[in-house]
Amino acid sequence: MSKKLTDNGLFDSSRMMLPQHKETILVHQKELNRLAKPVLDEQEWQLIGQLLQDSFNNHAKVTLSIFDPFNIRNLTGFVTVINTFRKEIKLSIDQDEWEWIKFGDIIAAST
């Protein structure tokens, strides 16, 4: 019998990595860094809703913590539109800068 076929020699001699393998490894490593979305109770939702409504009515600044599976972003601005049908708000961050944010992505709010 050949030496290549004994003691795992066949696999030791073929050390080639295909681009598909490399991509799969990178995707797997990225998935290991995924964050779990926190579950908010009813009181926290009421507090967030109240702060969003106050920002909309009184043009007060609000800081929102936005959940992303790989990091948590903090945005500060004024709520200019509350769209209950699409379940999102429009946060005006700067003069010409704004962002639509889904209700489900908000995990915290403060003034």
Backbone as a printed PyTorch tensor [residue, N CA C, xyz], in Angstrom:
tensor([[[  0.8340,  -1.1690,   0.0000],
         [  0.0000,   0.0000,   0.0000],
         [  0.8830,   1.2380,   0.0000]],

        [[  0.4250,   2.2560,  -0.6380],
         [  1.1870,   3.4930,  -0.7780],
         [  1.2240,   4.2680,   0.5410]],

        [[  2.3230,   4.9850,   0.7320],
         [  2.4790,   5.7720,   1.9660],
         [  1.4600,   6.9150,   2.0290]],

        [[  0.9990,   7.4280,   0.8690],
         [  0.0380,   8.5140,   0.8420],
         [ -1.2960,   8.1250,   1.4670]],

        [[ -1.6670,   6.8620,   1.3440],
         [ -2.9780,   6.4500,   1.8060],
         [ -3.0010,   5.9970,   3.2590]],

        [[ -1.8820,   6.0280,   3.9430],
         [ -1.8550,   5.6020,   5.3430],
         [ -1.6340,   6.7950,   6.2510]],

        [[ -2.1260,   6.7060,   7.4460],
         [ -1.9380,   7.7460,   8.4740],
         [ -2.3960,   9.1210,   8.0170]],

        [[ -3.5270,   9.1720,   7.3420],
         [ -4.0870,  10.4510,   6.9030],
         [ -3.1710,  11.1880,   5.9350]],

        [[ -2.3460,  10.4850,   5.2500],
         [ -1.3820,  11.0880,   4.3300],
         [ -2.0240,  11.7470,   3.1330]],

        [[ -3.1280,  11.2140,   2.6670],
         [ -3.7980,  11.7850,   1.5030],
         [ -4.2820,  13.2030,   1.7950]],

        [[ -4.8460,  13.4030,   2.9820],
         [ -5.3730,  14.7270,   3.3060],
         [ -4.2720,  15.6860,   3.7440]],

        [[ -3.2010,  15.1770,   4.3060],
         [ -2.0800,  16.0360,   4.6860],
         [ -1.3640,  16.5720,   3.4620]],

        [[ -1.3610,  15.8010,   2.3720],
         [ -0.6350,  16.2400,   1.1880],
         [ -1.4440,  17.2080,   0.3340]],

        [[ -2.7380,  17.3150,   0.5600],
         [ -3.5510,  18.2340,  -0.2510],
         [ -4.0000,  19.4110,   0.6090]],

        [[ -3.1740,  20.4120,   0.6840],
         [ -3.4650,  21.5930,   1.5150],
         [ -3.8930,  22.7660,   0.6430]],

        [[ -4.9620,  22.5840,  -0.0670],
         [ -5.4540,  23.6220,  -0.9480],
         [ -6.7930,  24.1200,  -0.4040]],

        [[ -6.9990,  25.4360,  -0.4410],
         [ -8.2650,  25.9980,   0.0220],
         [ -8.9240,  26.7270,  -1.1460]],

        [[-10.1280,  26.3170,  -1.4760],
         [-10.8740,  26.9430,  -2.5520],
         [-11.4790,  28.2620,  -2.0660]],

        [[-11.7690,  29.1800,  -2.9760],
         [-12.3980,  30.4450,  -2.5690],
         [-13.7360,  30.2360,  -1.8480]],

        [[-14.4790,  29.1940,  -2.2390],
         [-15.7420,  28.9040,  -1.5790],
         [-15.5090,  28.4980,  -0.1220]],

        [[-14.4380,  27.7550,   0.1330],
         [-14.1230,  27.3540,   1.5020],
         [-13.7530,  28.5700,   2.3440]],

        [[-12.9370,  29.4510,   1.7640],
         [-12.5170,  30.6530,   2.4870],
         [-13.7280,  31.5280,   2.8130]],

        [[-14.6310,  31.6810,   1.8470],
         [-15.8210,  32.4960,   2.0540],
         [-16.7110,  31.8900,   3.1410]],

        [[-16.8420,  30.5800,   3.1440],
         [-17.6450,  29.9040,   4.1600],
         [-17.0500,  30.0940,   5.5470]],

        [[-15.7400,  30.0190,   5.6480],
         [-15.0750,  30.2230,   6.9400],
         [-15.2820,  31.6490,   7.4300]],

        [[-15.1660,  32.6370,   6.5370],
         [-15.3650,  34.0370,   6.9260],
         [-16.8050,  34.3040,   7.3620]],

        [[-17.7700,  33.7280,   6.6530],
         [-19.1720,  33.8940,   7.0330],
         [-19.4220,  33.2700,   8.4020]],

        [[-18.8450,  32.1020,   8.6310],
         [-19.0030,  31.4290,   9.9210],
         [-18.4000,  32.2610,  11.0580]],

        [[-17.2160,  32.8280,  10.8450],
         [-16.5920,  33.6490,  11.8840],
         [-17.4030,  34.9140,  12.1490]],

        [[-17.9960,  35.4840,  11.1040],
         [-18.8320,  36.6670,  11.2890],
         [-20.0790,  36.3060,  12.0900]],

        [[-20.6530,  35.1520,  11.8260],
         [-21.8450,  34.7140,  12.5430],
         [-21.5580,  34.4720,  14.0230]],

        [[-20.3320,  34.1400,  14.3660],
         [-19.9830,  33.9350,  15.7670],
         [-20.0680,  35.2350,  16.5610]],

        [[-19.9180,  36.3860,  15.8770],
         [-19.9640,  37.6950,  16.5380],
         [-21.3700,  38.2900,  16.5810]],

        [[-22.3650,  37.5410,  16.1230],
         [-23.7450,  38.0390,  16.0810],
         [-24.2670,  38.2450,  17.5090]],

        [[-24.9440,  39.3750,  17.7230],
         [-25.5260,  39.6970,  19.0240],
         [-26.9620,  39.1940,  19.1010]],

        [[-27.3870,  38.8430,  20.2870],
         [-28.7790,  38.4490,  20.5090],
         [-29.5970,  39.7030,  20.7940]],

        [[-30.7680,  39.7810,  20.1960],
         [-31.6250,  40.9530,  20.3890],
         [-32.2600,  40.8980,  21.7720]],

        [[-32.1360,  41.9870,  22.5470],
         [-32.7460,  41.9860,  23.8790],
         [-34.2720,  42.0360,  23.7810]],

        [[-34.9220,  41.4080,  24.7310],
         [-36.3790,  41.4020,  24.7900],
         [-36.8130,  42.5210,  25.7420]],

        [[-37.6580,  43.4090,  25.2340],
         [-38.1160,  44.5460,  26.0310],
         [-39.4730,  44.2320,  26.6530]],

        [[-39.6570,  44.6470,  27.8970],
         [-40.9480,  44.4390,  28.5440],
         [-41.8920,  45.5920,  28.2040]],

        [[-43.1210,  45.4810,  28.6490],
         [-44.1540,  46.4590,  28.3050],
         [-43.8260,  47.8570,  28.8250]],

        [[-43.2520,  47.9550,  30.0190],
         [-42.9110,  49.2670,  30.5730],
         [-41.8440,  49.9660,  29.7400]],

        [[-40.8660,  49.2090,  29.2740],
         [-39.8110,  49.8010,  28.4440],
         [-40.3950,  50.2940,  27.1190]],

        [[-41.3230,  49.5300,  26.5260],
         [-41.9710,  49.9710,  25.2890],
         [-42.7770,  51.2530,  25.5190]],

        [[-43.4530,  51.3410,  26.6600],
         [-44.2200,  52.5540,  26.9580],
         [-43.3010,  53.7600,  27.1230]],

        [[-42.1600,  53.5690,  27.7740],
         [-41.1990,  54.6510,  27.9500],
         [-40.6510,  55.1110,  26.5930]],

        [[-40.2980,  54.1570,  25.7430],
         [-39.7890,  54.5000,  24.4080],
         [-40.8610,  55.2480,  23.6190]],

        [[-42.0940,  54.7480,  23.6580],
         [-43.1920,  55.4070,  22.9400],
         [-43.4440,  56.8160,  23.4380]],

        [[-43.3850,  57.0130,  24.7410],
         [-43.5900,  58.3410,  25.3260],
         [-42.4910,  59.3120,  24.8970]],

        [[-41.2420,  58.8500,  24.9120],
         [-40.1290,  59.7120,  24.5020],
         [-40.2120,  60.0590,  23.0160]],

        [[-40.6210,  59.1080,  22.1930],
         [-40.7790,  59.3830,  20.7580],
         [-41.9020,  60.3890,  20.5270]],

        [[-43.0090,  60.2320,  21.2480],
         [-44.1370,  61.1610,  21.1140],
         [-43.7530,  62.5560,  21.5970]],

        [[-43.0150,  62.6410,  22.6950],
         [-42.5580,  63.9450,  23.1950],
         [-41.6210,  64.6160,  22.1990]],

        [[-40.7490,  63.8440,  21.5990],
         [-39.8330,  64.4020,  20.6080],
         [-40.6060,  64.9200,  19.4000]],

        [[-41.6290,  64.1900,  18.9970],
         [-42.4390,  64.5950,  17.8480],
         [-43.2600,  65.8500,  18.1590]],

        [[-43.9080,  65.8720,  19.3270],
         [-44.7880,  66.9950,  19.6710],
         [-44.0230,  68.2530,  20.0610]],

        [[-42.9560,  68.1150,  20.8290],
         [-42.2550,  69.2730,  21.3870],
         [-40.9460,  69.5940,  20.6770]],

        [[-40.6310,  68.8810,  19.6280],
         [-39.3810,  69.0620,  18.8890],
         [-38.1760,  68.9900,  19.8410]],

        [[-38.1880,  67.9530,  20.6690],
         [-37.1040,  67.7300,  21.6350],
         [-36.1650,  66.6580,  21.1080]],

        [[-34.8900,  66.8030,  21.4350],
         [-33.9060,  65.8080,  21.0040],
         [-34.0980,  64.5110,  21.7690]],

        [[-33.9070,  63.4190,  21.0670],
         [-33.9990,  62.1030,  21.6680],
         [-32.8220,  61.2670,  21.1590]],

        [[-32.2770,  60.4310,  22.0370],
         [-31.1870,  59.5270,  21.6590],
         [-31.7470,  58.1120,  21.6440]],

        [[-31.6140,  57.4560,  20.4960],
         [-32.1320,  56.1040,  20.3260],
         [-30.9870,  55.1120,  20.1900]],

        [[-31.1330,  53.9690,  20.8200],
         [-30.2020,  52.8520,  20.6250],
         [-30.8560,  51.9070,  19.6270]],

        [[-30.1920,  51.7230,  18.4880],
         [-30.7300,  50.9320,  17.3950],
         [-30.0020,  49.6000,  17.3470]],

        [[-30.7720,  48.5030,  17.3190],
         [-30.1880,  47.1690,  17.2940],
         [-29.8120,  46.7800,  15.8770]],

        [[-28.6110,  46.2620,  15.7350],
         [-28.1190,  45.6560,  14.5020],
         [-27.5050,  44.3370,  14.9570]],

        [[-27.6300,  43.2640,  14.1960],
         [-27.1270,  41.9750,  14.6850],
         [-25.6440,  41.9590,  15.0510]],

        [[-24.8710,  42.9240,  14.5870],
         [-23.4340,  42.8900,  14.8560],
         [-22.9350,  44.0560,  15.6960]],

        [[-23.7770,  45.0690,  15.9200],
         [-23.4160,  46.1620,  16.8270],
         [-24.6690,  46.9550,  17.1810]],

        [[-24.5510,  47.8380,  18.1530],
         [-25.6660,  48.6880,  18.5670],
         [-25.2720,  50.1300,  18.2740]],

        [[-26.1090,  50.8120,  17.4720],
         [-25.8290,  52.1980,  17.0990],
         [-26.6410,  53.1370,  17.9690]],

        [[-26.0820,  54.2820,  18.2840],
         [-26.7860,  55.3380,  19.0090],
         [-26.9530,  56.5200,  18.0800]],

        [[-28.1980,  56.9450,  17.8840],
         [-28.5030,  58.0870,  17.0260],
         [-29.2430,  59.1350,  17.8490]],

        [[-28.8750,  60.3920,  17.6460],
         [-29.5200,  61.5040,  18.3400],
         [-30.1280,  62.4340,  17.3110]],

        [[-31.3770,  62.8170,  17.5480],
         [-32.0450,  63.7290,  16.6290],
         [-33.4700,  64.0100,  17.0740]],

        [[-34.2630,  64.5250,  16.1260],
         [-35.6590,  64.8830,  16.3690],
         [-36.5550,  63.9490,  15.5680]],

        [[-37.6380,  63.5070,  16.1680],
         [-38.6150,  62.6890,  15.4490],
         [-39.4840,  63.6430,  14.6340]],

        [[-39.4990,  63.4620,  13.3080],
         [-40.2790,  64.3350,  12.4390],
         [-41.5260,  63.6520,  11.8950]],

        [[-41.5010,  62.3210,  11.7750],
         [-42.6620,  61.5750,  11.2720],
         [-42.7880,  60.2920,  12.0790]],

        [[-44.0200,  59.9780,  12.4850],
         [-44.3100,  58.6770,  13.1020],
         [-45.3170,  57.9890,  12.1930]],

        [[-44.9000,  56.9180,  11.5400],
         [-45.7500,  56.1780,  10.6140],
         [-46.1760,  54.8780,  11.2920]],

        [[-47.3950,  54.8600,  11.8210],
         [-47.8540,  53.6740,  12.5460],
         [-48.2310,  52.5370,  11.6020]],

        [[-48.6000,  52.8510,  10.3710],
         [-48.9560,  51.8000,   9.4110],
         [-47.7230,  50.9720,   9.0370]],

        [[-46.6090,  51.6460,   8.7540],
         [-45.3680,  50.9500,   8.4130],
         [-44.5190,  50.6260,   9.6340]],

        [[-44.9570,  51.0790,  10.8180],
         [-44.2710,  50.8440,  12.0950],
         [-42.8310,  51.3330,  12.0620]],

        [[-42.6750,  52.6170,  11.7290],
         [-41.3530,  53.2270,  11.7040],
         [-41.4600,  54.7220,  11.9570]],

        [[-40.3160,  55.3080,  12.3040],
         [-40.2400,  56.7470,  12.5350],
         [-39.1630,  57.3330,  11.6240]],

        [[-39.2750,  58.6150,  11.3880],
         [-38.2490,  59.3310,  10.6390],
         [-37.5180,  60.2130,  11.6340]],

        [[-36.2300,  59.9240,  11.8170],
         [-35.4070,  60.6720,  12.7660],
         [-34.5360,  61.6430,  11.9860]],

        [[-34.7200,  62.9320,  12.2540],
         [-33.9070,  63.9610,  11.6260],
         [-32.6450,  64.1450,  12.4600]],

        [[-31.5170,  63.7310,  11.9130],
         [-30.2520,  63.7480,  12.6400],
         [-29.5460,  65.0840,  12.4960]],

        [[-29.5660,  65.6280,  11.2860],
         [-28.8920,  66.8900,  10.9830],
         [-29.7730,  67.6490,   9.9960]],

        [[-29.2960,  68.7880,   9.5330],
         [-30.0630,  69.6280,   8.6130],
         [-30.5890,  68.8310,   7.4180]],

        [[-29.7390,  68.1510,   6.7050],
         [-30.1350,  67.3940,   5.5180],
         [-29.9330,  65.8950,   5.6920]],

        [[-29.8320,  65.4420,   6.9210],
         [-29.5830,  64.0320,   7.1870],
         [-30.7060,  63.4710,   8.0550]],

        [[-31.3380,  62.3940,   7.5680],
         [-32.4030,  61.7440,   8.3160],
         [-32.3630,  60.2520,   8.0370]],

        [[-33.0740,  59.5100,   8.8680],
         [-33.0740,  58.0600,   8.7180],
         [-34.4140,  57.4990,   9.1770]],

        [[-34.9510,  56.5480,   8.3970],
         [-36.1510,  55.8270,   8.7980],
         [-35.7220,  54.6850,   9.7030]],

        [[-36.3860,  54.5480,  10.8520],
         [-36.0370,  53.5190,  11.8330],
         [-37.2960,  52.7240,  12.1720]],

        [[-37.2010,  51.4270,  12.0870],
         [-38.3320,  50.5640,  12.4300],
         [-38.4910,  50.4900,  13.9500]],

        [[-39.7430,  50.4210,  14.4070],
         [-40.0230,  50.3260,  15.8370],
         [-39.3100,  49.1350,  16.4580]],

        [[-39.2970,  48.0030,  15.7660],
         [-38.7180,  46.7860,  16.2850],
         [-37.2040,  46.8420,  16.4750]],

        [[-36.5360,  47.7940,  15.8030],
         [-35.0920,  47.9250,  15.9170],
         [-34.6640,  48.8060,  17.0870]],

        [[-35.6070,  49.5470,  17.6720],
         [-35.2780,  50.4300,  18.8030],
         [-35.2460,  49.6070,  20.0810]],

        [[-34.1220,  49.6770,  20.7870],
         [-34.0190,  48.9080,  22.0310],
         [-33.9360,  49.8100,  23.2690]],

        [[-33.6830,  51.1120,  23.0770],
         [-33.6350,  52.0460,  24.2020],
         [-33.8020,  53.4720,  23.6710]],

        [[-34.3190,  54.3290,  24.5360],
         [-34.4680,  55.7380,  24.1920],
         [-34.2150,  56.5790,  25.4350]],

        [[-33.6120,  57.7410,  25.2180],
         [-33.3850,  58.6730,  26.3130],
         [-33.3590,  60.0860,  25.7670]],

        [[-33.5100,  61.0650,  26.6720],
         [-33.4950,  62.4540,  26.2280],
         [-32.1250,  63.0510,  26.3920]]])
